Each structure stands twice: as C-alpha cells, then as structure tokens.
Amino acid sequence: MQEVIGASTAKPMPSTLMSGWISRTELAHQLGVSEDTLRRWDAARSGPPCIRAGRKIYYRCSALLDWLEEQETSAPRRKRAGGRR
C-alpha cells in the first residue's frame, strides 16, 4: 500500500503565474483614469506601487487595496459662513 506523503499539507497552486497582479491598462480601466495618469503618478511616486517586467507594468492587487485605503480621507469640516451680528 502506497502512502501519499504531504498530500494534506500541500499548498494550493495559483491558477496562473500572474494571478494577484493587474496590468496598467486594466488598472486604468478599473479606476476610471488614463494610463498617462498612472504614468504621472508613478513618476511623482504618488501612485500605487508597481513592478516592471520588461516593458510591461504590473500592480499587486493587495498593494492596490492598501494604497486605496491610504488615499481615503475624511471630508474637511466646512467653516460656518459668518455674517453680521
């Protein structure tokens, strides 16, 4: 009788190598901005972190969620309109 070693502790393999990553084109579409905007954000280092694979740019989905949460700000309180008393 053969015993399968490590079958219960094996990690599930991702369906593809790039699962969990999104391209610049796809991210621009998801955010509703242009790819040029993402390029400007990258140059200014104000956008989400990315990696370069040759000429392709990819963003890690988990890092995008973290970056989006960092962008969340509460609305500033408006000063009451002062008038004559």
LUMFI-588861 format. One line per field, with one value per residue: residue in three letters; x, y, z of N, C-alpha, C in turn. Coordinates in steps of 0.001 Angstrom, whole numbers. Layout:
r <- [ALA  ...]
n_east <- [X  ...]
n_north <- [Y  ...]
n_up <- [Z  ...]
ca_east <- [X  ...]
ca_north <- [Y  ...]
ca_up <- [Z  ...]
c_east <- [X  ...]
c_north <- [Y  ...]
c_up <- [Z  ...]
//
This chain:
r <- [MET  GLN  GLU  VAL  ILE  GLY  ALA  SER  THR  ALA  LYS  PRO  MET  PRO  SER  THR  LEU  MET  SER  GLY  TRP  ILE  SER  ARG  THR  GLU  LEU  ALA  HIS  GLN  LEU  GLY  VAL  SER  GLU  ASP  THR  LEU  ARG  ARG  TRP  ASP  ALA  ALA  ARG  SER  GLY  PRO  PRO  CYS  ILE  ARG  ALA  GLY  ARG  LYS  ILE  TYR  TYR  ARG  CYS  SER  ALA  LEU  LEU  ASP  TRP  LEU  GLU  GLU  GLN  GLU  THR  SER  ALA  PRO  ARG  ARG  LYS  ARG  ALA  GLY  GLY  ARG  ARG]
n_east <- [840  665  1609  539  2608  2581  280  -1894  -853  -58  388  -2082  -1749  -1450  -3791  -2731  416  404  -1703  -3314  -2101  -2313  -2558  -1313  -3074  -5488  -5816  -6069  -8500  -10169  -9969  -10886  -9282  -6735  -4065  -1884  -2204  -1652  1030  2090  1569  3252  5758  5831  5840  3531  1526  91  2220  4333  5575  8072  8184  10110  8875  6403  4050  3034  715  363  -2470  -3179  -1514  -2576  -5085  -4269  -3035  -5233  -6749  -5067  -5447  -7872  -9633  -11040  -13760  -13027  -13951  -16359  -16179  -18378  -20502  -19867  -21604  -23011  -23496]
n_north <- [-1177  2105  5234  8531  11146  14176  15112  16229  18568  20095  23090  24993  25504  28530  29485  30672  32098  34877  35486  37561  39849  42883  44532  47682  48816  47501  48391  51158  51223  50130  52080  54272  56184  57587  55817  57445  59080  57247  56824  59368  59510  57459  58505  60695  59399  59045  57357  53998  51255  49603  47076  46372  44419  43826  45706  45889  46886  46091  45717  44781  43278  43219  45224  47385  47630  48377  50832  52273  52455  54113  56449  57275  59793  61811  64047  67481  69723  72144  75605  77608  79873  83111  85891  89187  90308]
n_up <- [0  -949  392  368  630  2326  1125  2430  3427  1347  -482  -2182  -5633  -7494  -10072  -12338  -13272  -13024  -11356  -9049  -9793  -11717  -14852  -16148  -17998  -17375  -14729  -15078  -16410  -14407  -12380  -13690  -14869  -17040  -18731  -18943  -16716  -14666  -15302  -14750  -12000  -11171  -11877  -10182  -7845  -6367  -6824  -6836  -5762  -8138  -10428  -12882  -15713  -18085  -20644  -19631  -17123  -13900  -11211  -7851  -6563  -3816  -2796  -4131  -2907  -338  -944  -1919  427  1899  515  1260  2778  5327  4881  4858  7475  6970  7300  9116  7558  8129  9304  9617  12880]
ca_east <- [0  1455  1104  803  3273  2400  -900  -2792  -194  378  -209  -2730  -1014  -2302  -4233  -1769  1572  121  -2895  -2990  -1473  -3152  -1759  -1591  -4275  -6641  -5977  -6598  -9916  -10856  -10011  -11512  -8288  -5970  -2755  -967  -2332  -886  2449  2443  1594  4454  6902  5785  5839  2324  564  291  3494  4256  6806  8273  8647  10401  8139  5076  3913  2029  403  -122  -3830  -3213  -878  -3537  -6089  -3616  -2856  -6548  -7122  -4263  -5974  -9143  -9542  -12347  -14056  -12698  -15108  -16561  -16397  -19701  -20497  -20051  -22387  -23073  -24260]
ca_north <- [0  3318  6348  9824  11982  15616  15480  17081  19827  20759  24397  25048  26281  29500  29019  31166  32762  36285  35721  38504  41023  43541  45357  49132  49060  47045  49264  52436  50997  49924  53336  55316  57198  57187  55227  58571  59495  56282  57092  60578  59140  56662  59417  61539  58469  59263  56327  52691  50621  48736  46421  46351  43158  44275  46946  45779  47373  45332  46153  43696  43609  43506  46533  48382  47837  49154  52190  52917  52789  55264  57633  57628  60881  62311  65347  68566  70423  73460  76677  78203  81174  84177  87031  90280  90026]
ca_up <- [0  -1022  1192  -248  1617  2190  350  3213  3755  121  -743  -3496  -6620  -8172  -11378  -13312  -12685  -12768  -10545  -7987  -10410  -12720  -15756  -16095  -18788  -16602  -13565  -15550  -16685  -13131  -11630  -14495  -15217  -18219  -18470  -18742  -15322  -13885  -15561  -13996  -10585  -10957  -11944  -8986  -6716  -5564  -7185  -6218  -6117  -9318  -10861  -14320  -16293  -19440  -20912  -19009  -15753  -13164  -9858  -6994  -6136  -2375  -2606  -4615  -1866  717  -1446  -1958  1795  2290  -161  1878  3749  5725  4292  5788  8011  6373  8267  9014  6906  9113  8845  10584  14089]
c_east <- [881  785  1482  1370  3020  1170  -1806  -2175  258  -357  -913  -1947  -1948  -2642  -3302  -648  1232  -1169  -2489  -2308  -2401  -2262  -2159  -2870  -5528  -6891  -6554  -8102  -10708  -11008  -10703  -10582  -7535  -4656  -1718  -1022  -1538  612  2913  2531  2853  5688  6976  5844  4660  1266  838  1631  3314  5594  6877  8809  8893  9736  6768  5135  2783  1907  -118  -1476  -3896  -2574  -1798  -4593  -5515  -3466  -4180  -7011  -6337  -4808  -7260  -8913  -10944  -12528  -13715  -13969  -15184  -16785  -17786  -19576  -20798  -20851  -22352  -23896  -24938]
c_north <- [1235  4425  7647  10739  13446  16033  16420  18430  20592  22074  24362  25954  27300  29023  29487  31875  34185  36518  36597  39761  41577  44438  46827  49461  48673  47947  50613  52318  50874  51232  54462  56478  56708  56524  56312  59082  58546  56482  58316  60279  58347  57558  60300  60714  58715  58199  55020  52084  49656  48062  46494  44984  43451  45630  46966  46277  46591  45864  44945  44117  43955  44860  47655  48680  48653  50611  52946  53304  53987  56557  58129  58712  61292  63701  66440  69273  71802  74467  77247  79589  82239  85317  88142  89860  91255]
c_up <- [0  -219  501  824  1306  1416  1120  3523  2524  -54  -2088  -4431  -7264  -9577  -12487  -12578  -12255  -11984  -9367  -8488  -11475  -13580  -15620  -16858  -18006  -15398  -13973  -15806  -15378  -12357  -12392  -14780  -16445  -17796  -18264  -17307  -14431  -14082  -14771  -12498  -10264  -10944  -10697  -7700  -5771  -5846  -6474  -6628  -7289  -9536  -12374  -14712  -17765  -19658  -20261  -17567  -15103  -11745  -9079  -6430  -4651  -2070  -3080  -3557  -718  296  -1481  -560  2309  1683  471  2930  4135  5136  5303  6245  7383  7478  8059  8393  7969  8520  9884  11757  14576]
//
